[in-house]
């Protein structure tokens, strides 16, 4: 069986003729005779026949040569992109000395069956700094702090807030050391008079005093229910936490501040009283990237010729991780640097290029010039020199987008570290670009030429700069808005499962994604055009439906079919299975849209009742049912806990 030939241009003879005739109607309307007897039409058919034969020959070009053609245009397959996440290391017990998690520490997922474990490598050193309670006091809203020492705590309780508490009141905790990126446990002996509050939603936040001011801390757990009873509080202190002077006392300060109670929240009935506090550091958080570290890789021995190519043994290579190779010569080791191309390389420059998909490491070629001479681009390793790739990362791809709490195996033993976990899912992993995608990107590049003029140009440039995006839209502010003419580029990150609420938290683009898109667009936008890069706004929707199943259908399967149809209909991301682009940006949602989607679901006989409710996706608060939900031009819908009841057909 012969190998299938690629289709660089799928137009055939008749398609070319029809395109030419349509072009004639637009450009030369006085030419009305399009019969085959017309001499002009005969010329069109002759040229169409030649172009058809040329396309046939071009379609038989092997894939490797096709990629070489694209390489001449500067379009190359992009390497796999590694996912990133944050790892939290827990100590076996509070320590008196600093515990260091070095760069290169490897953490993996548990192995299941024959599937390999997904490995992440720490790329930033973490120091878990020991700490203890030094000062405690209160800071009523708009007043100076009143501080006490730990000895004062032993005698009398400390009143946390004013009486009655008002928004802005704060309880200050001073630690002996600043603990940036560390997890701190506070054991608090406290109580509060009055009515009980909702233990899951007390009106308070915890903050840390950093270089830029008070920054919100992540609360991992709080068994004190907002300081209303004795328990433990585990806080993750943000980066930038430093020692500060508060009330003429230097410490690493934490603060519990009273906030304005929401309509569904209970305010503080009275101020809590603290009788004792114990503080200590129990862990820390640092960043990690998917992939295993290859400390060194012997590539081979140079034969002294230009344009030598060596292949790394561990592929694919994570984008940007292989930066240097070492060439061992008779005079000693030399470091050679990776460059995008040899176009600007002088004959003595120690440069090389890396194909991160195939692992090919190439040295400078010798190119014949128009005058007949030969120019060397980049230096050539001498004969007999041993070439070794320095440390690089192997891996990357979508397999690194692991879920929350799946990275739990500490492959690099660390003293005093009991366990590790990722408190958020890993994001940003993208597979190596396929040949089909390279072809599509090349055709888009030929149209845009890195110049952003139309909305499609902005979307193409942004998609090239941010491969982890699942959807990119470009909209212009209307003339009646406060910023007329502003071009808004909206970035929607790709998530693994739109129905998983934990994954949906990743629908907010990271600062790294926004920065990469902004840089690419700034280099391509026309002078005077204002561009804003951000994520879209999201409007939550809850659908409550009662349907009747066809005779003999399984109720659970029907329920799953309806839920899947609703989630896919309102999806902010394209549906690859059906090649659907996702819900249109800014389009209103009508109840009739949901009726049609539900009725078309497999094994649904009829829709008995259906209602939809606007939902605040932050708080989960549901508004009254409505027949239509209007949204702004930069807003997408997001499903929130649909409810489907299935009745069997009698």
BASELO-931506 format. One record per residue (C-alpha): residue in one letter; z negated, x negated, y negated. Coordinates in steps of 0.1 Angstrom, whole numbers, plus 5000, padded with zeros to 4 digits. Example, Ala and Ser with C-alpha at 12.3 -4.5 7.8 and 13.67 -1.06 7.14 Angstrom:
A492248775045S492948635011
end
This chain:
X500050005000X501049864966X498449814939X498450074911X500149944879X498349984846X499650234820X499650054786X501950324773X502250644793X505150784774X508350834792X512050894782X511651254773X508351204754X510050934733X513051164725X510751454716X508651234693X511751114675X513051464670X509651584656X509751284632X513251384621X512051734612X509351594589X511351314573X514851454573X514751834573X518551854564X519351714599X519452034618X521851964647X519551824675X521951894704X522851614728X526451614714X525251494680X525951114676X522451064661X520751234690X522851014713X521550704696X517950834699X518450884736X519950534740X516950374722X514550594742X516050474774X515650104764X512050164753X511250344785X512450044805X510549814783X507350014788X507850014825X508049634826X505049604803X503049834825X503549594854X501849304835X498849194856X495449264843X494648894837X497748844815X496949174797X493449034789X495048714777X497348914754X494249094740X492548754736X495348644713X494348934691X490748824692X489649114714X487549004744X485449194769X481849194757X479049074779X476349294793X473549364768X470049324780X467449604776X464349534756X460849684757X457249594750X454849484777X451049544775X448949294794X445449394803X442649154808X440349164839X437349164815X436649084778X436848714772X435248464748X438348254744X441948324735X444148424765X447748324761X450848494776X453548234773X457248284767X459148304801X456448514818X458348744842X457349104850X459249324874X459449674888X458249734924X460849704950X462050024967X464049994999X466949754996X467349794958X466449474939X463649464915X464449484878X463049174861X461949134824X461048814807X458648774778X460448624748X457548604724X454248434730X451148664729X447648554721X444848794731X442148714706X438548784714X436649004689X433349184684X431749414659X430749244627X430349524601X430349904600X430350144571X431850444554X434350484526X434350834511X437650944496X438150774462X434950574464X433950214472X432950124508X429350124518X428849864545X426149794569X425449514594X425149554631X421349504627X421249814605X422950014632X420049944656X417650114632X419350424618X422650604625X425650564602X427150874587X430950844591X432251074563X431051274533X429251604539X431351814544X434251574554X437351594532X440751434537X440651064528X437150994541X436950694563X434750514588X435250134585X434849894615X434849524608X435749284636X434848924638X438548824641X441948964632X443649094664X447349144657X449249304687X446049334706X444449634724X440849694712X438249904729X435550074708X432550204727X430950454703X427650634707X428050924683X427551294679X428451584655X426751914646X428752234642X431552404660X433552204686X437052074677X440152054697X439551724716X443251654719X444051704682X441251604659X442351574622X442051194620X444050884623X443050524630X444450244608X444349864606X444249664574X447349444575X449249224550X451049534536X448049754535X446650014559X448950064589X448550334615X447350224650X448550374682X445750554699X446050504737X442950714745X440050874728X437251024749X435051074718X437251374707X437451244671X433951084670X432251414680X430751284712X429950954730X432950784746X435550514743X438550464720X441350224729X443550124699X446749914698X446449714666X449849654648X451349324640X450249184606X446549254611X444648984591X441148914578X440549094545X437649134520X436249484519X433049534500X432749154496X432749104534X435548934553X436549084586X439449224606X439149584594X439849904613X439550254598X439150614611X440450834583X440151214580X443551384575X444551724563X444151974591X447352154602X447352534605X446652514642X444052244639X440252274635X438852074605X435651864608X432752114605X430351824596X430351444595X429851264628X426951014631X427350684648X424250534665X425850234682X429250064685X430549794708X433949644702X436049394723X439649304729X440949414763X444649324761X447749274740X451349374736X454449154733X458249194736X460349134767X464049124775X465649234808X466948944829X465748644849X465548304833X467748034849X466047704838X469147494844X472447514862X474547224875X478047304864X479946994877X481346654867X483946594839X487346454847X487946364811X490846604805X491146854777X490447224783X488147174813X486547494827X483247514846X481647824860X477947914859X476548014892X474348294879X476348574863X476648784843X475048594815X472948794789X474748804756X473848504734X471448344759X473548044769X473647844737X473847474748X474847254777X473746904784X476346634791X474846324808X476846024798X476445654803X474945624769X472445914774X472346294774X474246484747X473746844736X476947054732X476747384713X478447714721X480947854695X482948174693X486247974693X487647634688X489647734657X487447534633X486447254657X487246904648X488146644675X484646494675X482646824675X480646874706X481647244711X482247464740X482847834746X481148074770X482748374788X479448564794X481148814818X482748564842X480348274834X483248034825X482247744802X485247594785X485647274766X488147204738X491947224745X494646994732X497347204714X500847094704X501447134667X504747254650X505546894640X505446784677X502046614675X499046714696X495646804681X492446814700X490047104692X486546994700X485446684718X486046614755X483246504779X483946154792X484946094828X482146114852X479746294829X477446544846X477446884829X474347104831X473847444815X470547464797X468147764802X469848094800X469248454811X471048624839X471149004840X471549274815X473149614819X472049974821X469849904851X467349754826X466750084809X463750154831X461350434825X457750424811X455050244832X457550114858X457149744849X453949664868X454549364890X453449034874X455748774890X454348484869X450648444878X448448454847X444748374848X442448644835X445248904834X444649194857X447749414852X450749484830X452749784821X455449904797X454050194776X457450294764X460850304783X463150014779X466250074758X469449894747X470849794781X474649814782X476949714811X479749454807X482749614791X485449734814X489049654810X489850014801X487350004773X488749674760X492149834759X490850144740X488949914716X491949704710X494050014700X491350134677X491049784662X494749774655X494450094635X491350004616X491849624612X488149594603X488749814572X486650124567X488750394550X488650714570X485750864588X487250744621X487250394608X483550404601X482850544635X484950274653X483349984634X479850124640X480550174677X481749824681X478749684664X476249894683X477249934719X473950094729X474750394708X475650714727X477250884698X478250794662X479251044635X480450984600X479951264574X480451264536X477951424513X479451734496X480351724459X477451964450X474751734466X472551494446X474551194459X478251314459X480551074477X477850914498X479150824533X476550884560X476850714593X474650874619X473650684651X472350854682X471050614709X472050664745X469250794768X469250814805X468051174809X468251424780X465851654799X463151394801X460851434771X459751074774X463350954773X464151184743X461750984722X464350714723X466850934704X465550784672X467650464666X465750144664X465749924633X467749664652X470549924659X470550034622X470649684610X473649584632X475649884621X474849834584X475949474585X479249564602X480049844578X478949644547X481649384556X484349654559X483649924534X485649944501X484049834469X482150114452X481650324483X477950404490X477050414527X473850524544X473150444580X470450644598X469750874627X470451244626X467851514620X466951714651X466152084653X464352194684X465352514702X463552694730X465552944751X463753224771X466153394795X465953644823X469053654845X470153834876X471453624905X474353724927X473653854962X472453584985X472053314959X468953084959X466753164929X465652804924X469252684924X470252954899X467352864877X468452494878X472052584871X471052784840X468752514827X471352244832X473952454813X471552514784X470552144781X474252034783X475352294758X472752184732X472951814741X473151574711X475051324733X478451354751X478451494786X480351234806X480751454837X482851714818X484051484790X482451704764X481451554730X478151724727X477051994702X479051964669X477151804641X475852064616X477152364634X474952674634X473652804667X474153174675X472553374702X476053474715X476753104722X473753094745X474653424761X478153294770X476752964784X474153144805X476553404818X479053134829X476452954849X477052944887X475753234907X474653434876X475453804880X474253914846X472053814817X469254074814X467453934784X467753624762X465953494732X465953174712X463153024691X463352744665X460852474674X459252184655X459951894679X457151694665X454351944668X455952184694X455152474671X457452774679X458753004652X459753364656X462753454677X466053474658X469753544664X471053244644X469752904635X471452724605X471152354601X472152084576X475351884579X473451594595X471451784620X471751824658X469952054682X467551944708X466352154738X462652204741X461152344773X463552624781X462152904803X464353084828X463353374851X465653474879X465753814895X467553874927X470354134929X469254444948
end
